[in-house]
Amino acid sequence: MVQHAPAAPRAASLALVLALAVPAVAMATALVAQFGFGLAPCEMCWWQRYGHIAAIALAILALLRRGHPESTVLVILAGLGVLSSGLIGAFHAGVEYHWWEGITTCSTNHIEGDPLAAILAAPLVRCDTPAWTLMDISMAGYNFLFSVPAALAIVVLAVRGRAQRA
């Protein structure tokens, strides 16, 4: 007779795997787009990355503290980091579709050497123009479409795993 692992550890383990994998894949995609294809991120692209970076750090901490009560809290916080990135992606996509106005300044992060000369020569990366689309959906739109459901799954699985353990 095959014995299956209890549902709680499976739910908690799946939550942790998602909390690590989703932001890692999102960041890898962003970095390949930036450094592999030369798509410079705008200010709102950076904002989306911060949520994923925080989620990765929190998920790694949860992995290191696996089996301890705070592990579930760290996984839930990682899920909230993924959620924040996805929601910023929704806002950014709305700016790109011109549904609403975004930030009023554009930005650059390519400053080297003489700051004034670098600022004057730096490429301007607009937040209201997508650098890339597939089926009329930008990277910000895909971040929203993948991150929000994944974040909800992470939180639900983590809570379910914790409740079934109790």
Backbone torsions as a table, in degrees:
resi	resn	phi	psi	omega
1	MET	NA	132.1	-179.0
2	VAL	-86.0	128.9	176.9
3	GLN	-101.3	134.2	-179.9
4	HIS	-99.5	151.0	176.2
5	ALA	-65.7	146.1	177.6
6	PRO	-57.4	153.4	-176.9
7	ALA	-61.9	-37.0	-177.2
8	ALA	-60.7	-52.0	178.9
9	PRO	-62.8	-35.0	178.5
10	ARG	-65.6	-44.5	179.5
11	ALA	-63.6	-44.9	-180.0
12	ALA	-64.8	-41.1	179.2
13	SER	-65.4	-42.6	178.9
14	LEU	-64.4	-39.7	177.3
15	ALA	-59.6	-43.8	-179.5
16	LEU	-66.4	-42.2	178.6
17	VAL	-60.9	-45.9	178.5
18	LEU	-64.2	-39.6	-179.2
19	ALA	-63.8	-28.0	176.0
20	LEU	-86.4	-46.5	-170.8
21	ALA	-72.6	-44.6	-174.9
22	VAL	-60.5	-52.7	179.5
23	PRO	-69.1	-29.8	178.4
24	ALA	-66.1	-43.0	178.0
25	VAL	-66.1	-41.6	179.0
26	ALA	-61.6	-44.5	179.7
27	MET	-67.6	-40.1	178.1
28	ALA	-61.3	-42.2	178.1
29	THR	-61.7	-45.2	180.0
30	ALA	-63.0	-41.5	-178.5
31	LEU	-70.3	-37.5	176.0
32	VAL	-65.1	-42.2	177.8
33	ALA	-61.1	-42.3	-177.3
34	GLN	-72.1	-53.7	-172.5
35	PHE	-92.2	-24.7	179.0
36	GLY	-86.8	-34.7	-175.6
37	PHE	-119.1	3.5	175.0
38	GLY	70.3	25.4	179.0
39	LEU	-90.2	97.0	-177.3
40	ALA	-68.6	134.5	-179.9
41	PRO	-77.1	143.4	173.4
42	CYS	-86.5	-178.4	-178.5
43	GLU	-60.1	-43.8	-178.9
44	MET	-70.3	-27.7	173.7
45	CYS	-63.2	-41.5	177.5
46	TRP	-63.1	-41.3	179.9
47	TRP	-57.9	-40.7	179.6
48	GLN	-64.6	-36.7	-179.6
49	ARG	-65.4	-34.4	-177.2
50	TYR	-60.1	-41.2	178.0
51	GLY	-62.6	-40.5	179.1
52	HIS	-69.8	-38.9	178.4
53	ILE	-63.9	-44.3	178.0
54	ALA	-62.0	-41.1	180.0
55	ALA	-62.8	-41.7	178.4
56	ILE	-61.7	-46.8	-179.4
57	ALA	-61.8	-43.9	-179.7
58	LEU	-66.4	-39.1	179.1
59	ALA	-67.4	-37.4	176.3
60	ILE	-64.7	-42.5	175.7
61	LEU	-60.7	-40.9	178.3
62	ALA	-63.3	-39.1	178.3
63	LEU	-63.9	-42.1	179.4
64	LEU	-68.1	-28.2	-178.6
65	ARG	-102.2	16.4	-177.7
66	ARG	-53.6	134.6	-178.2
67	GLY	94.9	-15.3	177.4
68	HIS	-95.6	152.9	-177.7
69	PRO	-57.8	-34.7	-177.4
70	GLU	-71.5	-13.5	179.3
71	SER	-58.7	-43.7	179.7
72	THR	-63.2	-41.5	179.0
73	VAL	-62.1	-42.2	179.2
74	LEU	-64.2	-39.3	177.8
75	VAL	-65.2	-43.0	178.3
76	ILE	-62.7	-42.3	177.3
77	LEU	-63.4	-38.0	175.9
78	ALA	-62.1	-42.5	176.8
79	GLY	-60.5	-38.8	177.3
80	LEU	-67.7	-32.8	174.1
81	GLY	-63.4	-43.2	176.8
82	VAL	-63.4	-41.9	178.6
83	LEU	-61.1	-44.4	-179.7
84	SER	-60.8	-40.5	178.1
85	SER	-63.2	-43.6	179.4
86	GLY	-64.2	-39.3	179.1
87	LEU	-69.3	-37.3	174.0
88	ILE	-64.6	-37.4	175.5
89	GLY	-60.3	-39.0	177.5
90	ALA	-63.9	-44.6	178.0
91	PHE	-61.4	-45.3	-179.3
92	HIS	-62.5	-43.4	178.6
93	ALA	-61.8	-39.2	176.7
94	GLY	-61.9	-36.6	176.3
95	VAL	-66.5	-42.3	179.8
96	GLU	-64.5	-35.7	177.7
97	TYR	-82.0	-2.4	-180.0
98	HIS	63.5	33.0	174.3
99	TRP	-77.1	-29.3	177.1
100	TRP	-153.0	165.8	-179.7
101	GLU	-83.3	141.7	178.1
102	GLY	-97.8	-150.1	177.1
103	ILE	-66.0	151.7	-173.1
104	THR	-92.1	-3.8	177.8
105	THR	-121.8	147.1	173.8
106	CYS	-98.3	165.9	-172.8
107	SER	-140.9	169.7	173.6
108	THR	-147.5	156.4	178.1
109	ASN	-131.0	26.1	-177.7
110	HIS	-107.4	62.9	-178.2
111	ILE	-107.3	115.9	177.6
112	GLU	-135.8	148.4	177.3
113	GLY	70.4	-135.5	179.3
114	ASP	-64.5	116.3	-174.8
115	PRO	-58.8	-42.8	-178.0
116	LEU	-65.3	-46.9	179.1
117	ALA	-62.7	-39.3	-179.9
118	ALA	-65.8	-40.4	179.0
119	ILE	-64.9	-43.5	-178.7
120	LEU	-68.4	-29.2	-177.3
121	ALA	-96.9	-8.7	-175.1
122	ALA	-68.8	143.6	176.2
123	PRO	-69.9	142.5	179.3
124	LEU	-92.3	123.6	-179.4
125	VAL	-106.3	112.3	-176.3
126	ARG	-82.4	141.4	178.5
127	CYS	-86.3	-18.1	-176.0
128	ASP	-98.0	8.2	178.5
129	THR	-128.2	115.9	-179.2
130	PRO	-67.5	138.8	178.7
131	ALA	-76.0	-23.1	-176.1
132	TRP	-158.0	142.9	174.3
133	THR	-138.2	155.7	171.4
134	LEU	-136.2	121.4	-175.3
135	MET	55.7	40.1	179.2
136	ASP	64.1	19.7	176.3
137	ILE	-116.1	128.3	-178.6
138	SER	-83.4	174.9	176.2
139	MET	-61.6	-36.6	177.2
140	ALA	-63.4	-40.9	178.0
141	GLY	-64.1	-42.9	177.7
142	TYR	-66.2	-36.0	176.6
143	ASN	-59.3	-44.9	177.4
144	PHE	-61.6	-48.8	-175.3
145	LEU	-63.5	-32.3	-179.2
146	PHE	-94.7	-38.9	-173.0
147	SER	-73.7	-40.7	-176.6
148	VAL	-65.0	-50.7	177.2
149	PRO	-63.3	-37.8	178.4
150	ALA	-63.7	-42.0	179.0
151	ALA	-62.8	-42.9	178.7
152	LEU	-63.5	-40.2	177.5
153	ALA	-63.8	-42.1	179.3
154	ILE	-59.3	-49.4	-177.1
155	VAL	-65.5	-46.1	-179.1
156	VAL	-62.2	-45.7	-179.9
157	LEU	-64.3	-40.7	179.6
158	ALA	-64.5	-43.9	179.3
159	VAL	-66.4	-43.6	178.6
160	ARG	-60.8	-44.1	179.0
161	GLY	-61.9	-41.4	179.7
162	ARG	-68.4	-42.8	-178.6
163	ALA	-65.7	-38.0	-179.2
164	GLN	-74.2	-23.5	176.7
165	ARG	-75.3	-30.1	-175.5
166	ALA	-75.0	NA	NA
